[in-house]
Amino acid sequence: MDFKTQTLTWGGETPYFVEFIDNGTILKHYMDPNSDFAVFIINHEKAVVIDKKFENSIFTKLVIEKSNSTVFKPLFYSDKAVVWGI
């Protein structure tokens, strides 16, 4: 990601969208409707690349976006895992 030019590529290709997640604030920019992957930039420190079909998946909402859920609640946290319960 080149923050000066606002361009982003992965493997020489432009993503379907890029989503910036900063301390609970989410900002999404759609870039290339023909692309098959998406990029999440988390707190300007980490990047996660996933297939665009997982844009609204439970994994994306709970793990990447850390969105509040009325159905799933985290029961246990460690450095490498989270256990979710209903």
The first five atom37 places (N, CA, C, CB, O) and aatype in JSON, in Angstrom:
{
  "aatype": [12, 3, 13, 11, 16, 5, 16, 10, 16, 17, 7, 7, 6, 16, 14, 18, 13, 19, 6, 13, 9, 3, 2, 7, 16, 9, 10, 11, 8, 18, 12, 3, 14, 2, 15, 3, 13, 0, 19, 13, 9, 9, 2, 8, 6, 11, 0, 19, 19, 9, 3, 11, 11, 13, 6, 2, 15, 9, 13, 16, 11, 10, 19, 9, 6, 11, 15, 2, 15, 16, 19, 13, 11, 14, 10, 13, 18, 15, 3, 11, 0, 19, 19, 17, 7, 9],
  "atom_mask": [
    [1, 1, 1, 1, 1],
    [1, 1, 1, 1, 1],
    [1, 1, 1, 1, 1],
    [1, 1, 1, 1, 1],
    [1, 1, 1, 1, 1],
    [1, 1, 1, 1, 1],
    [1, 1, 1, 1, 1],
    [1, 1, 1, 1, 1],
    [1, 1, 1, 1, 1],
    [1, 1, 1, 1, 1],
    [1, 1, 1, 0, 1],
    [1, 1, 1, 0, 1],
    [1, 1, 1, 1, 1],
    [1, 1, 1, 1, 1],
    [1, 1, 1, 1, 1],
    [1, 1, 1, 1, 1],
    [1, 1, 1, 1, 1],
    [1, 1, 1, 1, 1],
    [1, 1, 1, 1, 1],
    [1, 1, 1, 1, 1],
    [1, 1, 1, 1, 1],
    [1, 1, 1, 1, 1],
    [1, 1, 1, 1, 1],
    [1, 1, 1, 0, 1],
    [1, 1, 1, 1, 1],
    [1, 1, 1, 1, 1],
    [1, 1, 1, 1, 1],
    [1, 1, 1, 1, 1],
    [1, 1, 1, 1, 1],
    [1, 1, 1, 1, 1],
    [1, 1, 1, 1, 1],
    [1, 1, 1, 1, 1],
    [1, 1, 1, 1, 1],
    [1, 1, 1, 1, 1],
    [1, 1, 1, 1, 1],
    [1, 1, 1, 1, 1],
    [1, 1, 1, 1, 1],
    [1, 1, 1, 1, 1],
    [1, 1, 1, 1, 1],
    [1, 1, 1, 1, 1],
    [1, 1, 1, 1, 1],
    [1, 1, 1, 1, 1],
    [1, 1, 1, 1, 1],
    [1, 1, 1, 1, 1],
    [1, 1, 1, 1, 1],
    [1, 1, 1, 1, 1],
    [1, 1, 1, 1, 1],
    [1, 1, 1, 1, 1],
    [1, 1, 1, 1, 1],
    [1, 1, 1, 1, 1],
    [1, 1, 1, 1, 1],
    [1, 1, 1, 1, 1],
    [1, 1, 1, 1, 1],
    [1, 1, 1, 1, 1],
    [1, 1, 1, 1, 1],
    [1, 1, 1, 1, 1],
    [1, 1, 1, 1, 1],
    [1, 1, 1, 1, 1],
    [1, 1, 1, 1, 1],
    [1, 1, 1, 1, 1],
    [1, 1, 1, 1, 1],
    [1, 1, 1, 1, 1],
    [1, 1, 1, 1, 1],
    [1, 1, 1, 1, 1],
    [1, 1, 1, 1, 1],
    [1, 1, 1, 1, 1],
    [1, 1, 1, 1, 1],
    [1, 1, 1, 1, 1],
    [1, 1, 1, 1, 1],
    [1, 1, 1, 1, 1],
    [1, 1, 1, 1, 1],
    [1, 1, 1, 1, 1],
    [1, 1, 1, 1, 1],
    [1, 1, 1, 1, 1],
    [1, 1, 1, 1, 1],
    [1, 1, 1, 1, 1],
    [1, 1, 1, 1, 1],
    [1, 1, 1, 1, 1],
    [1, 1, 1, 1, 1],
    [1, 1, 1, 1, 1],
    [1, 1, 1, 1, 1],
    [1, 1, 1, 1, 1],
    [1, 1, 1, 1, 1],
    [1, 1, 1, 1, 1],
    [1, 1, 1, 0, 1],
    [1, 1, 1, 1, 1]
  ],
  "atom_positions": [
    [[0.86, -1.18, 0.0], [0.0, 0.0, 0.0], [0.9, 1.23, 0.0], [-0.97, 0.01, 1.23], [1.76, 1.39, 0.86]],
    [[0.68, 2.06, -0.96], [1.37, 3.35, -1.01], [0.38, 4.4, -0.53], [1.91, 3.67, -2.47], [-0.53, 4.79, -1.27]],
    [[0.55, 4.84, 0.69], [-0.4, 5.79, 1.29], [-0.37, 7.16, 0.63], [-0.11, 5.93, 2.77], [-1.34, 7.91, 0.71]],
    [[0.73, 7.5, 0.0], [0.81, 8.8, -0.68], [-0.06, 8.82, -1.94], [2.26, 9.13, -1.05], [-0.76, 9.8, -2.19]],
    [[-0.01, 7.76, -2.71], [-0.77, 7.71, -3.96], [-2.11, 6.99, -3.82], [0.05, 7.03, -5.04], [-2.92, 6.98, -4.74]],
    [[-2.34, 6.39, -2.63], [-3.56, 5.63, -2.37], [-3.73, 4.45, -3.32], [-4.77, 6.54, -2.49], [-4.85, 4.08, -3.67]],
    [[-2.62, 3.84, -3.74], [-2.68, 2.66, -4.58], [-2.29, 1.43, -3.78], [-1.76, 2.81, -5.8], [-1.47, 1.49, -2.86]],
    [[-2.91, 0.33, -4.14], [-2.65, -0.92, -3.44], [-2.64, -2.04, -4.46], [-3.71, -1.19, -2.34], [-3.55, -2.15, -5.29]],
    [[-1.62, -2.87, -4.41], [-1.56, -4.06, -5.25], [-1.05, -5.22, -4.42], [-0.66, -3.83, -6.5], [-0.35, -5.03, -3.42]],
    [[-1.41, -6.4, -4.85], [-0.91, -7.64, -4.24], [-0.64, -8.6, -5.37], [-1.93, -8.24, -3.18], [-1.56, -8.95, -6.12]],
    [[0.58, -9.04, -5.5], [0.95, -9.9, -6.62], [0.76, -9.22, -7.96], [0.0, 0.0, 0.0], [0.49, -9.88, -8.97]],
    [[0.89, -7.89, -7.98], [0.74, -7.13, -9.2], [-0.7, -6.85, -9.61], [0.0, 0.0, 0.0], [-0.94, -6.29, -10.68]],
    [[-1.67, -7.24, -8.77], [-3.08, -7.03, -9.08], [-3.74, -6.11, -8.05], [-3.81, -8.37, -9.15], [-3.31, -6.05, -6.9]],
    [[-4.78, -5.42, -8.48], [-5.55, -4.53, -7.62], [-6.67, -5.32, -6.96], [-6.12, -3.32, -8.42], [-7.31, -6.13, -7.63]],
    [[-6.93, -5.12, -5.66], [-7.98, -5.88, -4.98], [-9.39, -5.4, -5.33], [-7.77, -5.78, -3.48], [-9.59, -4.3, -5.83]],
    [[-10.35, -6.26, -5.05], [-11.77, -5.92, -5.18], [-12.09, -4.74, -4.27], [-12.67, -7.14, -4.84], [-12.74, -3.78, -4.68]],
    [[-11.63, -4.83, -3.03], [-11.75, -3.7, -2.11], [-10.62, -3.73, -1.11], [-13.1, -3.72, -1.39], [-9.97, -4.75, -0.91]],
    [[-10.4, -2.59, -0.47], [-9.5, -2.49, 0.66], [-10.31, -1.93, 1.82], [-8.24, -1.59, 0.34], [-11.08, -0.98, 1.65]],
    [[-10.14, -2.53, 2.98], [-10.88, -2.08, 4.17], [-9.86, -1.7, 5.25], [-11.87, -3.18, 4.69], [-9.01, -2.51, 5.62]],
    [[-9.98, -0.48, 5.73], [-9.11, 0.0, 6.8], [-9.86, -0.15, 8.11], [-8.68, 1.48, 6.56], [-10.98, 0.33, 8.26]],
    [[-9.23, -0.81, 9.07], [-9.81, -1.01, 10.39], [-8.86, -0.35, 11.39], [-10.03, -2.53, 10.72], [-7.73, -0.8, 11.57]],
    [[-9.33, 0.71, 12.03], [-8.53, 1.44, 13.0], [-9.31, 1.6, 14.29], [-8.11, 2.83, 12.45], [-10.24, 2.4, 14.37]],
    [[-8.93, 0.82, 15.3], [-9.55, 0.91, 16.63], [-11.07, 0.91, 16.57], [-9.07, 2.17, 17.34], [-11.73, 1.75, 17.2]],
    [[-11.63, -0.02, 15.81], [-13.08, -0.16, 15.73], [-13.75, 0.65, 14.64], [0.0, 0.0, 0.0], [-14.93, 0.44, 14.35]],
    [[-13.04, 1.57, 14.01], [-13.59, 2.34, 12.91], [-13.26, 1.63, 11.6], [-13.04, 3.8, 12.91], [-12.11, 1.25, 11.37]],
    [[-14.27, 1.44, 10.75], [-14.08, 0.71, 9.51], [-14.38, 1.62, 8.33], [-14.99, -0.54, 9.46], [-15.41, 2.29, 8.29]],
    [[-13.44, 1.65, 7.37], [-13.59, 2.44, 6.16], [-13.25, 1.53, 4.98], [-12.67, 3.73, 6.18], [-12.14, 1.01, 4.89]],
    [[-14.22, 1.33, 4.07], [-14.04, 0.41, 2.96], [-14.05, 1.17, 1.64], [-15.13, -0.68, 2.97], [-14.9, 2.04, 1.41]],
    [[-13.09, 0.83, 0.76], [-13.0, 1.42, -0.58], [-13.02, 0.29, -1.6], [-11.71, 2.28, -0.73], [-12.16, -0.58, -1.6]],
    [[-14.02, 0.31, -2.48], [-14.07, -0.67, -3.58], [-13.18, -0.16, -4.7], [-15.54, -0.89, -4.08], [-13.2, 1.02, -5.05]],
    [[-12.38, -1.08, -5.26], [-11.37, -0.68, -6.23], [-11.56, -1.32, -7.6], [-10.02, -1.02, -5.7], [-11.64, -0.61, -8.6]],
    [[-11.63, -2.66, -7.67], [-11.69, -3.35, -8.95], [-12.76, -4.44, -8.88], [-10.3, -3.95, -9.33], [-12.53, -5.48, -8.27]],
    [[-13.92, -4.23, -9.51], [-15.01, -5.22, -9.43], [-14.66, -6.56, -10.08], [-16.24, -4.67, -10.08], [-15.35, -7.55, -9.85]],
    [[-13.63, -6.6, -10.89], [-13.24, -7.84, -11.56], [-12.21, -8.65, -10.77], [-12.69, -7.54, -12.91], [-11.87, -9.77, -11.16]],
    [[-11.73, -8.1, -9.68], [-10.73, -8.78, -8.87], [-11.41, -9.83, -7.99], [-9.94, -7.77, -8.0], [-12.6, -9.74, -7.71]],
    [[-10.64, -10.84, -7.55], [-11.21, -11.9, -6.74], [-10.68, -11.95, -5.3], [-10.96, -13.22, -7.4], [-10.9, -12.93, -4.59]],
    [[-9.98, -10.9, -4.87], [-9.47, -10.88, -3.5], [-9.7, -9.51, -2.87], [-7.98, -11.23, -3.47], [-9.93, -8.51, -3.55]],
    [[-9.63, -9.5, -1.54], [-9.81, -8.27, -0.77], [-8.66, -8.13, 0.22], [-11.19, -8.27, -0.03], [-8.04, -9.12, 0.6]],
    [[-8.4, -6.89, 0.63], [-7.31, -6.62, 1.57], [-7.87, -5.83, 2.75], [-6.15, -5.85, 0.88], [-8.59, -4.84, 2.57]],
    [[-7.53, -6.27, 3.95], [-7.88, -5.57, 5.17], [-6.58, -5.02, 5.77], [-8.62, -6.5, 6.18], [-5.63, -5.77, 5.97]],
    [[-6.55, -3.73, 6.04], [-5.4, -3.1, 6.69], [-5.84, -2.81, 8.13], [-4.94, -1.77, 5.94], [-6.77, -2.04, 8.35]],
    [[-5.16, -3.43, 9.09], [-5.56, -3.33, 10.49], [-4.6, -2.44, 11.24], [-5.63, -4.73, 11.13], [-3.42, -2.75, 11.39]],
    [[-5.12, -1.31, 11.73], [-4.34, -0.35, 12.53], [-3.04, 0.06, 11.86], [-4.04, -0.92, 13.88], [-2.05, 0.33, 12.55]],
    [[-3.01, 0.11, 10.54], [-1.82, 0.49, 9.75], [-0.61, -0.37, 10.09], [-1.49, 1.95, 9.98], [0.53, 0.04, 9.84]],
    [[-0.83, -1.57, 10.67], [0.27, -2.44, 11.05], [0.24, -3.8, 10.37], [0.27, -2.63, 12.53], [1.28, -4.36, 10.04]],
    [[-0.97, -4.33, 10.16], [-1.12, -5.67, 9.62], [-2.0, -5.62, 8.38], [-1.7, -6.63, 10.68], [-2.86, -4.76, 8.25]],
    [[-1.76, -6.57, 7.48], [-2.61, -6.72, 6.3], [-3.08, -8.16, 6.23], [-1.84, -6.31, 5.0], [-2.32, -9.1, 6.46]],
    [[-4.36, -8.32, 5.89], [-4.94, -9.64, 5.7], [-5.53, -9.66, 4.3], [-6.03, -9.97, 6.81], [-6.29, -8.77, 3.92]],
    [[-5.17, -10.68, 3.53], [-5.68, -10.83, 2.17], [-6.57, -12.07, 2.15], [-4.52, -10.94, 1.12], [-6.15, -13.15, 2.55]],
    [[-7.83, -11.9, 1.67], [-8.76, -13.02, 1.6], [-9.51, -13.0, 0.27], [-9.76, -12.98, 2.78], [-9.52, -11.99, -0.43]],
    [[-10.12, -14.12, -0.06], [-10.98, -14.2, -1.23], [-12.18, -13.29, -1.02], [-11.43, -15.67, -1.5], [-12.71, -13.22, 0.09]],
    [[-12.61, -12.59, -2.05], [-13.69, -11.6, -1.9], [-15.01, -12.24, -1.51], [-13.86, -10.82, -3.18], [-15.9, -11.55, -1.01]],
    [[-15.18, -13.55, -1.74], [-16.44, -14.19, -1.37], [-16.62, -14.27, 0.15], [-16.51, -15.58, -1.97], [-17.72, -14.58, 0.62]],
    [[-15.57, -14.01, 0.91], [-15.66, -14.01, 2.37], [-15.86, -12.6, 2.94], [-14.42, -14.63, 2.97], [-15.68, -12.39, 4.14]],
    [[-16.22, -11.65, 2.1], [-16.39, -10.26, 2.52], [-17.32, -10.12, 3.73], [-16.94, -9.44, 1.36], [-17.03, -9.35, 4.65]],
    [[-18.42, -10.85, 3.75], [-19.39, -10.73, 4.84], [-19.51, -12.0, 5.67], [-20.75, -10.37, 4.28], [-20.56, -12.26, 6.26]],
    [[-18.45, -12.78, 5.72], [-18.48, -14.04, 6.48], [-18.4, -13.79, 7.98], [-17.33, -14.95, 6.04], [-17.99, -12.72, 8.43]],
    [[-18.8, -14.79, 8.74], [-18.71, -14.69, 10.2], [-17.26, -14.53, 10.63], [-19.33, -15.94, 10.88], [-16.97, -13.75, 11.53]],
    [[-16.35, -15.25, 9.98], [-14.92, -15.12, 10.29], [-14.47, -13.68, 10.12], [-14.09, -16.04, 9.4], [-13.8, -13.12, 10.99]],
    [[-14.83, -13.07, 9.0], [-14.43, -11.69, 8.73], [-14.98, -10.75, 9.8], [-14.92, -11.25, 7.34], [-14.25, -9.9, 10.32]],
    [[-16.25, -10.9, 10.12], [-16.89, -10.01, 11.09], [-16.3, -10.18, 12.48], [-18.39, -10.25, 11.13], [-16.01, -9.19, 13.15]],
    [[-16.13, -11.43, 12.94], [-15.66, -11.67, 14.3], [-14.16, -11.5, 14.48], [-16.06, -13.04, 14.73], [-13.71, -10.86, 15.43]],
    [[-13.4, -12.07, 13.57], [-11.95, -12.13, 13.77], [-11.22, -10.93, 13.18], [-11.4, -13.4, 13.15], [-10.37, -10.34, 13.85]],
    [[-11.54, -10.56, 11.95], [-10.8, -9.47, 11.32], [-11.33, -8.11, 11.77], [-10.88, -9.58, 9.79], [-10.57, -7.25, 12.22]],
    [[-12.66, -7.91, 11.64], [-13.25, -6.61, 11.99], [-13.5, -6.45, 13.48], [-14.55, -6.42, 11.24], [-13.64, -5.33, 13.98]],
    [[-13.56, -7.57, 14.2], [-13.87, -7.57, 15.63], [-15.19, -6.84, 15.91], [-12.74, -6.9, 16.43], [-15.33, -6.11, 16.89]],
    [[-16.16, -7.07, 15.0], [-17.48, -6.47, 15.14], [-18.23, -7.12, 16.3], [-18.29, -6.6, 13.83], [-18.07, -8.31, 16.56]],
    [[-19.02, -6.34, 16.97], [-19.84, -6.88, 18.04], [-20.88, -7.82, 17.44], [-20.52, -5.76, 18.85], [-21.43, -7.55, 16.38]],
    [[-21.14, -8.9, 18.13], [-22.12, -9.87, 17.67], [-23.13, -10.11, 18.78], [-21.44, -11.19, 17.24], [-22.77, -10.17, 19.95]],
    [[-24.37, -10.25, 18.4], [-25.4, -10.57, 19.39], [-25.55, -12.08, 19.55], [-26.74, -9.94, 19.0], [-26.26, -12.53, 20.44]],
    [[-24.9, -12.86, 18.67], [-25.02, -14.31, 18.72], [-23.78, -14.97, 19.33], [-25.27, -14.86, 17.32], [-23.91, -15.82, 20.2]],
    [[-22.59, -14.58, 18.88], [-21.35, -15.2, 19.33], [-20.64, -14.3, 20.33], [-20.44, -15.5, 18.14], [-20.56, -13.08, 20.15]],
    [[-20.11, -14.92, 21.37], [-19.34, -14.2, 22.38], [-17.99, -14.9, 22.58], [-20.13, -14.11, 23.73], [-17.94, -16.13, 22.62]],
    [[-16.91, -14.14, 22.7], [-15.62, -14.78, 22.95], [-15.58, -15.33, 24.38], [-14.45, -13.79, 22.73], [-15.9, -14.62, 25.33]],
    [[-15.19, -16.6, 24.51], [-15.12, -17.25, 25.81], [-13.7, -17.33, 26.34], [-15.71, -18.64, 25.73], [-13.48, -17.33, 27.56]],
    [[-12.72, -17.39, 25.43], [-11.33, -17.55, 25.83], [-10.43, -16.89, 24.8], [-10.96, -19.04, 26.01], [-10.63, -17.05, 23.6]],
    [[-9.44, -16.15, 25.26], [-8.44, -15.52, 24.39], [-7.06, -16.04, 24.74], [-8.48, -13.97, 24.53], [-6.75, -16.27, 25.91]],
    [[-6.24, -16.24, 23.73], [-4.81, -16.46, 23.93], [-4.1, -15.72, 22.8], [-4.44, -18.01, 23.96], [-4.75, -15.09, 21.97]],
    [[-2.77, -15.8, 22.77], [-2.03, -15.13, 21.71], [-2.31, -15.73, 20.34], [-0.55, -15.19, 22.0], [-2.12, -15.06, 19.32]],
    [[-2.75, -16.99, 20.31], [-2.91, -17.69, 19.03], [-4.32, -18.13, 18.72], [-2.02, -18.88, 19.0], [-4.59, -18.6, 17.62]],
    [[-5.25, -17.98, 19.67], [-6.59, -18.51, 19.41], [-7.66, -17.76, 20.22], [-6.65, -20.0, 19.73], [-7.38, -17.15, 21.25]],
    [[-8.87, -17.84, 19.7], [-10.05, -17.36, 20.41], [-11.09, -18.45, 20.33], [-10.58, -16.01, 19.8], [-11.32, -19.02, 19.26]],
    [[-11.73, -18.75, 21.46], [-12.81, -19.72, 21.48], [-14.1, -18.95, 21.61], [-12.65, -20.75, 22.64], [-14.27, -18.15, 22.53]],
    [[-15.04, -19.2, 20.67], [-16.31, -18.49, 20.63], [-17.43, -19.41, 21.1], [-16.59, -17.96, 19.21], [-17.4, -20.62, 20.86]],
    [[-18.42, -18.84, 21.76], [-19.59, -19.59, 22.19], [-20.85, -18.87, 21.75], [0.0, 0.0, 0.0], [-20.83, -17.68, 21.41]],
    [[-21.94, -19.62, 21.78], [-23.24, -19.04, 21.4], [-23.96, -18.58, 22.64], [-24.11, -20.07, 20.61], [-25.07, -18.06, 22.55]]
  ]
}
